[in-house]
Amino acid sequence: MQESSQQNLNGQNSSDKINEPLLNKQIPVHESEAPPKKDKNKITFLQENELTRENVPRQIYDLIVESIPNVATNLGIFYYNFINMFFVRQIGSTQAIASFGMGVTWFNSTTLCVLVSIGSGLFIQLAQAYGAKNFKLMTELYQRCQAINMAIGIISGILLYNTKNVLIALGINEEISSLTEEFSLSCIPSIFATVFYDTTKQLFFSQNVFDIPMKVQLIVYFIHPFWCFIFSIMFEFGISGMGIARTVSELSGYLLLCFFIKKRHLFVEIWNQPYNFQSMFQEWIPFLKISIPVGSLVFLEWIFFELQTIIVAMLDDANILAGQTSFTSIIMFFYMVPLGLSYTTNSYLGNAVGEGKKRQCQNFSKISMMTCFVEFVIMLFVGILLKGFFTGIFSTGPEMEHYFTYAYDMYLYTFLLGDYYQVILNGILRCCDLQNYAAYSYFFVYYFVGLPLTYFFTFPCGLGLGGVWLSQSFSATAVSIIFYLRILKIDWDQSIQQVQKRVQFEKLNIQDVEMKQILQNEISIDLLTPPQMLQEK
């Protein structure tokens, strides 16, 4: 457990204990009761010694090992997508495969990427608050994010309800649009299960507790085929059954996380607090001012990727769309590696920034970038070896196989390196409160350059699916270069000070609100208590 006596910027104790006698009497003291953490002196990649040829390989190895639980969690996501596509294939129609892929794209674009993006903003704020040992703030952030995501879920549900009309307006044929709407409607209940599941996972990740979410996700995904079989095959709901299975799986994941929290008495200072409905619906703007720029690093890149599938659908060829969407269902197999590394990097780097350890931040960011390249080389060779296996599993005919393998090759040889680095580098920028810079870079490169290139390569140049992948590859590489150049210029002292000031400011705001509530309670007691009882006091 880290020292609870760390001093904040104003020279005050950084725990949540408030020194005024009145407040100590009225407010439960928030001591550090976080889950036990590893001794950081035994973790090589968190050392402050100079990086050398002798110690760097060991640090890279240890960071890869430390990231395995997060990678395994995302491996479950790949398995989840794999199982979904496997059961959709049982329907036996190219249109069904294309429609399911389009449905996943539409659900991701309108709903999931927004919720996950806000969750990413929650993660950074929780990690920084945890580094400062501000458990009261963590409780406020956790509950507030759930309220915000519920509001977003209601809006998303309205969009999903009108799926067919929107897709037809975009030029996608009516048959695929109708089947896509069936899937979208079945996914609406899963929105609210996802809100609780995702925000609770961020609570674990922000405190460096990775093994429990990994176990839960593996359990959920292990039984997911059972739900797919029940609803899609046995009850003959088709692709609608896949949406119902998703809802059951997401809800199961949340309930399992709650079970582990209760059983192991985790996050006591946060989890045991009742929901404060007043604070849940307050301070949305300050929360979103941080979460939107941070989350946009996920949202802008993710939406851009999903838009490429919509553009492919506009080519009006079911085989091209089926090949593209079948391949995108296995992308998580490759993407899980840098994504798992980024979870580990963001958590430890966010804690280090919150604790004010400059040298550790500098070394760890460099080790993260070197580890990213090692993982890229490994996964490139793995991808080459498994090409035949994936092609045989996901292709239903010669034409679809052609487009599947084409997308596979373009991804490996043009997109993979840039995609890996943009994941890691944007995480470093987020931890340094440079999320606005990263968000503007994403927005400019992807939407002012990438989208016009996609249209130009795909339609005027007649490259079709190849044009889509060329524009994505250019955009990911350009963003990675821009991020890297900015990281070289980071003033770590300034970044650490900025983060700590913000966390301290938010904590003081909470204390101020508590003081006002206590004074109001004292006044109300004095006004309502009979005089004889006041004399007894």
C-alpha positions as semicolon CSV with decimal commas, in nm:
position;residue;x (nm);y (nm);z (nm)
1;M;0,000;0,000;0,000
2;Q;0,140;0,336;-0,093
3;E;0,218;0,602;0,164
4;S;-0,090;0,789;0,277
5;S;0,118;1,084;0,394
6;Q;0,217;1,209;0,049
7;Q;0,206;1,587;0,045
8;N;-0,003;1,775;-0,209
9;L;0,088;2,095;-0,385
10;N;-0,032;2,314;-0,101
11;G;0,165;2,124;0,159
12;Q;-0,146;1,955;0,298
13;N;-0,194;1,587;0,358
14;S;-0,317;1,416;0,040
15;S;-0,557;1,174;0,209
16;D;-0,926;1,249;0,229
17;K;-0,918;1,315;0,605
18;I;-1,038;1,666;0,686
19;N;-0,872;1,829;0,982
20;E;-1,151;2,058;1,109
21;P;-1,309;1,905;1,427
22;L;-1,664;1,963;1,302
23;L;-1,595;1,783;0,978
24;N;-1,417;1,497;1,148
25;K;-1,724;1,453;1,366
26;Q;-1,972;1,454;1,082
27;I;-1,792;1,294;0,789
28;P;-1,648;0,940;0,781
29;V;-1,273;0,958;0,744
30;H;-1,153;0,816;0,411
31;E;-0,846;0,609;0,482
32;S;-0,664;0,417;0,212
33;E;-0,833;0,078;0,184
34;A;-0,742;0,005;-0,174
35;P;-0,656;-0,348;-0,283
36;P;-0,299;-0,457;-0,205
37;K;-0,058;-0,351;-0,474
38;K;0,272;-0,494;-0,585
39;D;0,589;-0,355;-0,437
40;K;0,691;-0,102;-0,701
41;N;1,055;-0,145;-0,604
42;K;1,034;-0,498;-0,747
43;I;0,883;-0,390;-1,079
44;T;1,172;-0,313;-1,311
45;F;0,983;-0,084;-1,549
46;L;0,892;0,150;-1,261
47;Q;1,251;0,214;-1,153
48;E;1,405;0,559;-1,178
49;N;1,752;0,437;-1,278
50;E;1,902;0,534;-1,612
51;L;1,792;0,320;-1,907
52;T;2,074;0,105;-2,046
53;R;2,118;-0,179;-2,295
54;E;2,149;-0,415;-2,001
55;N;1,828;-0,327;-1,815
56;V;1,594;-0,228;-2,101
57;P;1,529;-0,585;-2,232
58;R;1,431;-0,698;-1,883
59;Q;1,198;-0,401;-1,841
60;I;1,033;-0,470;-2,178
61;Y;0,985;-0,833;-2,083
62;D;0,837;-0,745;-1,744
63;L;0,600;-0,491;-1,899
64;I;0,479;-0,750;-2,150
65;V;0,421;-0,999;-1,868
66;E;0,239;-0,737;-1,660
67;S;0,013;-0,664;-1,959
68;I;-0,085;-1,028;-2,012
69;P;-0,403;-1,008;-1,797
70;N;-0,521;-0,708;-2,000
71;V;-0,429;-0,878;-2,327
72;A;-0,613;-1,190;-2,213
73;T;-0,917;-0,979;-2,133
74;N;-0,915;-0,843;-2,486
75;L;-0,850;-1,192;-2,621
76;G;-1,190;-1,268;-2,476
77;I;-1,332;-0,988;-2,691
78;F;-1,179;-1,152;-2,999
79;Y;-1,330;-1,484;-2,893
80;Y;-1,663;-1,307;-2,840
81;N;-1,653;-1,162;-3,194
82;F;-1,536;-1,495;-3,334
83;I;-1,828;-1,679;-3,174
84;N;-2,077;-1,421;-3,297
85;M;-1,961;-1,453;-3,657
86;F;-1,952;-1,833;-3,627
87;F;-2,320;-1,849;-3,531
88;V;-2,417;-1,593;-3,794
89;R;-2,249;-1,815;-4,053
90;Q;-2,486;-2,093;-3,952
91;I;-2,767;-1,888;-4,105
92;G;-2,589;-1,959;-4,434
93;S;-2,658;-1,636;-4,621
94;T;-2,407;-1,379;-4,744
95;Q;-2,672;-1,112;-4,685
96;A;-2,707;-1,224;-4,321
97;I;-2,330;-1,201;-4,266
98;A;-2,315;-0,860;-4,434
99;S;-2,618;-0,736;-4,236
100;F;-2,482;-0,859;-3,904
101;G;-2,150;-0,689;-3,976
102;M;-2,334;-0,372;-4,071
103;G;-2,542;-0,401;-3,752
104;V;-2,232;-0,429;-3,536
105;T;-2,085;-0,125;-3,712
106;W;-2,404;0,075;-3,661
107;F;-2,432;-0,024;-3,293
108;N;-2,066;0,061;-3,234
109;S;-2,098;0,396;-3,412
110;T;-2,413;0,514;-3,237
111;T;-2,369;0,358;-2,896
112;L;-2,075;0,148;-2,787
113;C;-1,792;0,375;-2,893
114;V;-1,957;0,669;-2,714
115;L;-1,999;0,474;-2,389
116;V;-1,647;0,332;-2,403
117;S;-1,504;0,675;-2,486
118;I;-1,667;0,833;-2,182
119;G;-1,542;0,534;-1,984
120;S;-1,187;0,608;-2,100
121;G;-1,222;0,958;-1,962
122;L;-1,347;0,809;-1,636
123;F;-1,047;0,575;-1,625
124;I;-0,792;0,857;-1,649
125;Q;-0,965;1,063;-1,381
126;L;-1,000;0,763;-1,150
127;A;-0,634;0,666;-1,196
128;Q;-0,516;1,018;-1,116
129;A;-0,750;1,048;-0,816
130;Y;-0,627;0,710;-0,693
131;G;-0,266;0,825;-0,725
132;A;-0,358;1,121;-0,501
133;K;-0,549;0,887;-0,262
134;N;-0,871;1,085;-0,309
135;F;-1,134;0,813;-0,260
136;K;-1,420;1,056;-0,214
137;L;-1,354;1,198;-0,559
138;M;-1,337;0,847;-0,705
139;T;-1,685;0,773;-0,570
140;E;-1,824;1,092;-0,720
141;L;-1,666;1,021;-1,059
142;Y;-1,787;0,661;-1,073
143;Q;-2,149;0,744;-0,999
144;R;-2,154;1,055;-1,218
145;C;-2,022;0,865;-1,519
146;Q;-2,301;0,610;-1,487
147;A;-2,563;0,885;-1,488
148;I;-2,410;1,049;-1,796
149;N;-2,386;0,720;-1,986
150;M;-2,748;0,638;-1,902
151;A;-2,854;0,965;-2,066
152;I;-2,639;0,882;-2,369
153;G;-2,794;0,535;-2,382
154;I;-3,144;0,679;-2,413
155;I;-3,041;0,892;-2,710
156;S;-2,863;0,596;-2,869
157;G;-3,173;0,381;-2,831
158;I;-3,372;0,632;-3,035
159;L;-3,113;0,617;-3,314
160;L;-3,112;0,237;-3,315
161;Y;-3,490;0,235;-3,335
162;N;-3,465;0,423;-3,668
163;T;-3,182;0,217;-3,818
164;K;-3,353;0,119;-4,144
165;N;-3,450;0,472;-4,246
166;V;-3,103;0,608;-4,176
167;L;-2,919;0,334;-4,368
168;I;-3,148;0,362;-4,671
169;A;-3,084;0,737;-4,671
170;L;-2,710;0,659;-4,683
171;G;-2,759;0,453;-4,999
172;I;-2,747;0,103;-4,849
173;N;-2,992;-0,142;-5,007
174;E;-3,322;-0,214;-4,836
175;E;-3,268;-0,585;-4,766
176;I;-2,946;-0,529;-4,573
177;S;-3,096;-0,223;-4,400
178;S;-3,399;-0,425;-4,281
179;L;-3,188;-0,711;-4,143
180;T;-2,955;-0,461;-3,979
181;E;-3,249;-0,296;-3,804
182;E;-3,357;-0,632;-3,659
183;F;-3,018;-0,670;-3,494
184;S;-3,012;-0,306;-3,376
185;L;-3,349;-0,332;-3,202
186;S;-3,242;-0,648;-3,019
187;C;-2,931;-0,466;-2,890
188;I;-3,115;-0,179;-2,720
189;P;-3,149;-0,351;-2,377
190;S;-2,776;-0,426;-2,378
191;I;-2,698;-0,054;-2,367
192;F;-2,787;-0,022;-2,001
193;A;-2,609;-0,344;-1,902
194;T;-2,298;-0,210;-2,077
195;V;-2,312;0,116;-1,880
196;F;-2,272;-0,060;-1,545
197;Y;-2,032;-0,326;-1,671
198;D;-1,789;-0,084;-1,837
199;T;-1,779;0,178;-1,561
200;T;-1,717;-0,089;-1,299
201;K;-1,431;-0,234;-1,504
202;Q;-1,271;0,112;-1,512
203;L;-1,287;0,116;-1,132
204;F;-1,077;-0,201;-1,125
205;F;-0,830;-0,091;-1,393
206;S;-0,766;0,250;-1,238
207;Q;-0,639;0,080;-0,920
208;N;-0,417;-0,167;-1,106
209;V;-0,651;-0,461;-1,038
210;F;-0,645;-0,642;-1,370
211;D;-0,688;-1,009;-1,284
212;I;-1,051;-0,997;-1,168
213;P;-1,191;-0,824;-1,480
214;M;-0,990;-1,073;-1,685
215;K;-1,145;-1,369;-1,503
216;V;-1,494;-1,224;-1,527
217;Q;-1,463;-1,149;-1,894
218;L;-1,329;-1,494;-1,969
219;I;-1,619;-1,652;-1,778
220;V;-1,873;-1,435;-1,959
221;Y;-1,727;-1,509;-2,300
222;F;-1,694;-1,879;-2,223
223;I;-2,069;-1,911;-2,167
224;H;-2,161;-1,662;-2,444
225;P;-2,187;-1,938;-2,711
226;F;-2,456;-2,100;-2,498
227;W;-2,669;-1,785;-2,514
228;C;-2,603;-1,751;-2,888
229;F;-2,717;-2,107;-2,945
230;I;-3,028;-2,066;-2,728
231;F;-3,153;-1,741;-2,879
232;S;-3,023;-1,757;-3,236
233;I;-3,050;-2,128;-3,321
234;M;-3,285;-2,299;-3,075
235;F;-3,543;-2,018;-3,062
236;E;-3,470;-1,935;-3,429
237;F;-3,439;-1,561;-3,366
238;G;-3,157;-1,535;-3,621
239;I;-2,940;-1,225;-3,593
240;S;-3,189;-1,078;-3,344
241;G;-3,092;-1,361;-3,111
242;M;-2,733;-1,237;-3,124
243;G;-2,842;-0,904;-2,978
244;I;-3,034;-1,075;-2,698
245;A;-2,731;-1,293;-2,621
246;R;-2,520;-0,978;-2,598
247;T;-2,755;-0,830;-2,337
248;V;-2,744;-1,142;-2,120
249;S;-2,363;-1,159;-2,140
250;E;-2,309;-0,792;-2,049
251;L;-2,545;-0,816;-1,752
252;S;-2,374;-1,136;-1,634
253;G;-2,037;-0,960;-1,645
254;Y;-2,155;-0,675;-1,425
255;L;-2,311;-0,910;-1,170
256;L;-1,991;-1,115;-1,151
257;L;-1,782;-0,802;-1,087
258;C;-2,021;-0,708;-0,806
259;F;-1,983;-1,058;-0,662
260;F;-1,601;-1,033;-0,652
261;I;-1,614;-0,686;-0,498
262;K;-1,838;-0,808;-0,217
263;K;-1,657;-1,137;-0,164
264;R;-1,308;-0,987;-0,144
265;H;-1,412;-0,660;0,022
266;L;-1,259;-0,450;-0,254
267;F;-1,286;-0,072;-0,292
268;V;-1,459;-0,043;0,045
269;E;-1,431;0,336;0,059
270;I;-1,598;0,362;-0,282
271;W;-1,832;0,067;-0,323
272;N;-2,001;0,093;0,017
273;Q;-2,108;0,451;-0,042
274;P;-2,479;0,490;-0,128
275;Y;-2,568;0,654;-0,455
276;N;-2,582;1,029;-0,410
277;F;-2,843;1,122;-0,667
278;Q;-2,785;1,491;-0,612
279;S;-2,414;1,479;-0,694
280;M;-2,471;1,229;-0,978
281;F;-2,650;1,496;-1,175
282;Q;-2,412;1,778;-1,085
283;E;-2,073;1,878;-1,227
284;W;-2,141;1,712;-1,563
285;I;-1,968;1,990;-1,753
286;P;-1,637;1,967;-1,558
287;F;-1,647;1,588;-1,592
288;L;-1,714;1,604;-1,966
289;K;-1,451;1,874;-2,020
290;I;-1,196;1,611;-1,927
291;S;-1,373;1,298;-2,048
292;I;-1,467;1,424;-2,394
293;P;-1,110;1,517;-2,497
294;V;-0,977;1,198;-2,337
295;G;-1,257;0,983;-2,476
296;S;-1,234;1,144;-2,817
297;L;-0,898;0,974;-2,854
298;V;-1,097;0,651;-2,860
299;F;-1,413;0,788;-3,019
300;L;-1,263;0,973;-3,317
301;E;-1,039;0,683;-3,420
302;W;-1,310;0,424;-3,363
303;I;-1,582;0,617;-3,548
304;F;-1,345;0,677;-3,839
305;F;-1,285;0,303;-3,859
306;E;-1,658;0,225;-3,850
307;L;-1,726;0,487;-4,119
308;Q;-1,500;0,291;-4,350
309;T;-1,737;-0,007;-4,322
310;I;-2,033;0,217;-4,402
311;I;-1,847;0,340;-4,712
312;V;-1,779;-0,022;-4,810
313;A;-2,153;-0,090;-4,776
314;M;-2,215;0,195;-5,021
315;L;-2,030;-0,007;-5,287
316;D;-2,352;-0,215;-5,296
317;D;-2,179;-0,553;-5,315
318;A;-2,276;-0,807;-5,048
319;N;-1,957;-1,010;-5,102
320;I;-1,732;-0,708;-5,046
321;L;-1,926;-0,607;-4,734
322;A;-1,928;-0,965;-4,602
323;G;-1,553;-1,001;-4,660
324;Q;-1,478;-0,668;-4,492
325;T;-1,703;-0,723;-4,190
326;S;-1,584;-1,083;-4,145
327;F;-1,226;-0,962;-4,132
328;T;-1,305;-0,678;-3,892
329;S;-1,453;-0,937;-3,656
330;I;-1,102;-1,079;-3,603
331;I;-0,914;-0,748;-3,582
332;M;-0,930;-0,766;-3,203
333;F;-0,696;-1,066;-3,224
334;F;-0,424;-0,824;-3,337
335;Y;-0,549;-0,512;-3,162
336;M;-0,575;-0,681;-2,821
337;V;-0,196;-0,669;-2,779
338;P;-0,138;-0,290;-2,797
339;L;-0,472;-0,229;-2,626
340;G;-0,374;-0,449;-2,332
341;L;-0,036;-0,276;-2,316
342;S;-0,207;0,064;-2,321
343;Y;-0,429;-0,031;-2,024
344;T;-0,121;-0,122;-1,822
345;T;0,073;0,182;-1,939
346;N;-0,210;0,425;-1,869
347;S;-0,271;0,286;-1,523
348;Y;0,089;0,293;-1,403
349;L;0,174;0,617;-1,579
350;G;-0,143;0,784;-1,449
351;N;-0,050;0,678;-1,094
352;A;0,308;0,801;-1,139
353;V;0,188;1,139;-1,263
354;G;-0,053;1,166;-0,970
355;E;0,233;1,082;-0,731
356;G;0,464;1,338;-0,895
357;K;0,743;1,095;-0,994
358;K;0,900;1,269;-1,291
359;R;1,191;1,034;-1,363
360;Q;0,966;0,731;-1,342
361;C;0,724;0,890;-1,591
362;Q;1,004;0,962;-1,838
363;N;1,153;0,613;-1,823
364;F;0,821;0,433;-1,830
365;S;0,695;0,622;-2,137
366;K;1,012;0,523;-2,327
367;I;0,985;0,159;-2,222
368;S;0,621;0,156;-2,334
369;M;0,712;0,274;-2,683
370;M;0,990;0,017;-2,720
371;T;0,760;-0,258;-2,595
372;C;0,504;-0,156;-2,856
373;F;0,750;-0,219;-3,139
374;V;0,846;-0,562;-3,001
375;E;0,479;-0,658;-2,989
376;F;0,426;-0,534;-3,345
377;V;0,701;-0,760;-3,480
378;I;0,565;-1,061;-3,291
379;M;0,207;-1,012;-3,408
380;L;0,310;-0,948;-3,769
381;F;0,467;-1,295;-3,788
382;V;0,173;-1,451;-3,602
383;G;-0,065;-1,291;-3,852
384;I;0,127;-1,432;-4,147
385;L;0,121;-1,781;-3,997
386;L;-0,253;-1,776;-3,921
387;K;-0,377;-1,628;-4,248
388;G;-0,488;-1,961;-4,393
389;F;-0,665;-2,061;-4,073
390;F;-0,871;-1,742;-4,049
391;T;-0,954;-1,746;-4,420
392;G;-1,092;-2,098;-4,401
393;I;-1,303;-2,023;-4,094
394;F;-1,462;-1,697;-4,208
395;S;-1,508;-1,735;-4,585
396;T;-1,826;-1,883;-4,731
397;G;-1,735;-1,873;-5,101
398;P;-1,461;-1,779;-5,350
399;E;-1,572;-1,417;-5,394
400;M;-1,603;-1,351;-5,024
401;E;-1,268;-1,526;-4,965
402;H;-1,100;-1,294;-5,215
403;Y;-1,216;-0,982;-5,034
404;F;-1,142;-1,129;-4,692
405;T;-0,779;-1,207;-4,779
406;Y;-0,740;-0,869;-4,949
407;A;-0,850;-0,686;-4,634
408;Y;-0,627;-0,917;-4,426
409;D;-0,313;-0,835;-4,627
410;M;-0,381;-0,461;-4,634
411;Y;-0,426;-0,460;-4,258
412;L;-0,104;-0,649;-4,183
413;Y;0,132;-0,474;-4,422
414;T;0,004;-0,116;-4,430
415;F;-0,206;-0,048;-4,120
416;L;-0,072;-0,256;-3,830
417;L;0,237;-0,053;-3,727
418;G;0,066;0,285;-3,729
419;D;-0,234;0,146;-3,545
420;Y;-0,021;-0,008;-3,269
421;Y;0,169;0,312;-3,203
422;Q;-0,128;0,547;-3,203
423;V;-0,286;0,338;-2,925
424;I;0,018;0,361;-2,698
425;L;0,114;0,721;-2,775
426;N;-0,233;0,865;-2,721
427;G;-0,241;0,695;-2,381
428;I;0,080;0,872;-2,280
429;L;-0,063;1,205;-2,391
430;R;-0,382;1,145;-2,194
431;C;-0,192;1,078;-1,873
432;C;-0,008;1,409;-1,918
433;D;-0,331;1,608;-1,961
434;L;-0,253;1,657;-2,331
435;Q;-0,576;1,494;-2,441
436;N;-0,690;1,812;-2,617
437;Y;-0,383;1,812;-2,839
438;A;-0,435;1,446;-2,924
439;A;-0,806;1,498;-2,991
440;Y;-0,740;1,787;-3,229
441;S;-0,479;1,579;-3,408
442;Y;-0,721;1,290;-3,451
443;F;-0,997;1,518;-3,570
444;F;-0,782;1,697;-3,826
445;V;-0,600;1,393;-3,968
446;Y;-0,892;1,152;-3,974
447;Y;-1,174;1,381;-4,078
448;F;-1,014;1,663;-4,276
449;V;-0,760;1,440;-4,450
450;G;-0,859;1,075;-4,403
451;L;-1,226;1,087;-4,505
452;P;-1,166;1,286;-4,826
453;L;-0,886;1,041;-4,911
454;T;-1,121;0,748;-4,851
455;Y;-1,378;0,890;-5,089
456;F;-1,114;0,983;-5,349
457;F;-0,937;0,646;-5,344
458;T;-1,259;0,441;-5,328
459;F;-1,479;0,607;-5,589
460;P;-1,300;0,846;-5,832
461;C;-0,983;0,631;-5,836
462;G;-1,189;0,311;-5,848
463;L;-0,979;0,130;-5,587
464;G;-1,284;0,008;-5,397
465;L;-1,190;-0,182;-5,081
466;G;-0,821;-0,105;-5,137
467;G;-0,891;0,268;-5,125
468;V;-1,057;0,231;-4,787
469;W;-0,754;0,056;-4,636
470;L;-0,501;0,293;-4,794
471;S;-0,669;0,595;-4,636
472;Q;-0,690;0,424;-4,296
473;S;-0,322;0,329;-4,309
474;F;-0,214;0,680;-4,401
475;S;-0,425;0,833;-4,124
476;A;-0,301;0,598;-3,849
477;T;0,064;0,649;-3,946
478;A;0,030;1,027;-3,966
479;V;-0,137;1,045;-3,623
480;S;0,135;0,827;-3,468
481;I;0,409;1,054;-3,602
482;I;0,232;1,366;-3,472
483;F;0,184;1,209;-3,128
484;Y;0,548;1,100;-3,108
485;L;0,681;1,444;-3,195
486;R;0,464;1,599;-2,922
487;I;0,577;1,348;-2,660
488;L;0,938;1,443;-2,730
489;K;0,852;1,798;-2,620
490;I;0,661;1,713;-2,300
491;D;0,753;1,922;-1,996
492;W;0,702;1,657;-1,729
493;D;0,727;1,902;-1,439
494;Q;0,449;2,112;-1,587
495;S;0,232;1,810;-1,670
496;I;0,266;1,665;-1,320
497;Q;0,189;2,000;-1,160
498;Q;-0,115;2,052;-1,382
499;V;-0,262;1,710;-1,301
500;Q;-0,201;1,745;-0,927
501;K;-0,352;2,092;-0,918
502;R;-0,664;1,970;-1,092
503;V;-0,706;1,672;-0,857
504;Q;-0,648;1,895;-0,554
505;F;-0,892;2,155;-0,682
506;E;-1,162;1,891;-0,728
507;K;-1,100;1,758;-0,380
508;L;-1,130;2,104;-0,227
509;N;-1,456;2,155;-0,415
510;I;-1,594;1,834;-0,266
511;Q;-1,487;1,940;0,084
512;D;-1,650;2,279;0,034
513;V;-1,978;2,113;-0,066
514;E;-1,961;1,884;0,237
515;M;-1,899;2,180;0,469
516;K;-2,205;2,361;0,332
517;Q;-2,420;2,051;0,375
518;I;-2,303;2,006;0,734
519;L;-2,367;2,369;0,823
520;Q;-2,712;2,347;0,668
521;N;-2,785;2,035;0,871
522;E;-2,666;2,205;1,192
523;I;-2,886;2,508;1,124
524;S;-3,189;2,291;1,047
525;I;-3,136;2,099;1,372
526;D;-3,120;2,421;1,572
527;L;-3,439;2,552;1,410
528;L;-3,641;2,234;1,443
529;T;-3,526;2,106;1,782
530;P;-3,746;2,204;2,083
531;P;-3,577;2,453;2,323
532;Q;-3,557;2,201;2,606
533;M;-3,357;1,961;2,387
534;L;-3,123;2,239;2,279
535;Q;-3,055;2,309;2,646
536;E;-2,972;1,942;2,700
537;K;-2,724;1,965;2,416
